Amino acid sequence: MKLFHCPGSCSNGIEYLLQQTGQPFEVEVIDLKSGDHRQPGFLAQNPKGKVPALLRPDGSVLTEFPVISYWVANNFPEAKLLSQDPETRIRTLELLEHIVSSIHMRGFTFIFAPHKFTADEVAQETLREHGRGEVQKGLAQLSETLSTSDYLMGDFSIADCAAFYVLNWAQAPEFKMPENLHKLLTRLQNRAA
């Protein structure tokens, strides 16, 4: 397996996930700022030109954080990344999707890249402010979900791998991260070591 990864991006969560499996994998760094993702060699393997992307042993490439997470969890069941209980399984996928689609895409994307939506600087600041609100709301929801548990779904799961990258971003001073999420991030960082 090979992970196409840009350090500091959401692909940090997939790198973390792969580490949890104990399986060997390669990492190819894709520098988004220098445009590596638009180079013909990368686009030949991944026409979407985005990270994370996972080159699987059969030569096919998967993209999209939730899909890669699901594939990894199903292909390495010994890592126990996704419950076998149908209700817990679907709730884990629901939470994973919420982290990626809401907190990341409707929150952090507006903060980090408002220029992708408008060239107007005033509108960009409005988008950033909206993004901050979405992130803060998402952190409150994650905090409530976590409550006093060690991990988001009780046991460690693919949802925690998504939380890993989002909570790293949320350490910025502009956010008020609830104490239980600080503790979760510390637990996750200690697992990675």
Secondary structure, 3 states (H helix, E strand, C coil): CEEEECCCCCHHHHHHHHHHHCCCCEEEECCCCCCHHHCHHHHHHCCCCCCCEEECCCCCEEECHHHHHHHHHHHCHHHCCCCCCHHHHHHHHHHHHHHHHHHHHHHHHHHHCHHHCCCCHHHHHHHHHHHHHHHHHHHHHHHHHHCCCCCCCCCCCHHHHHHHHHHHHCCCCCCCCCHHHHHHHHHHHHHHC
